[in-house]
């Protein structure tokens, strides 16, 4: 799971939002159909599309790359942590909803152990992804299980 700018530099069409949104769409459509066996495919597709386009905020940026090649970060480099990413999502969320975003409403996916540890300390749901495979449906499902456990106090098997 990478930055779209990094993916383009590597001649990979999938990175950032172009990777995350379709993957989450697929996982949600599948999830809702499993949870409600009477749901029609077109209804699950519509529900997943609405969520992905209206309620999913994605910020994928690799600081080392952006600080070297993105003019936006020449003057003030992006910190080598996820605080910038989360703050950008909070700004987008506030613009869209008029509400503040609490840290426990954020899910972070990262391949760095330090970033995951820091996120957990800040009460963020955090999932460490494999640096070889990147962000996968399995990672999304793990995050959903963690969120259910956190918010409902039930363990998901």
PyMOL commands that set and color helices and strands:
alter all, ss='L'
color gray80, all
select helices_A, chain A and resi 4-9+17-35+41-54+63-69+71-73+83-97+103-105+113-121+137-152
alter helices_A, ss='H'
color red, helices_A
select strands_A, chain A and resi 107-110+125-128
alter strands_A, ss='S'
color yellow, strands_A
deselect
rebuild
show_as cartoon
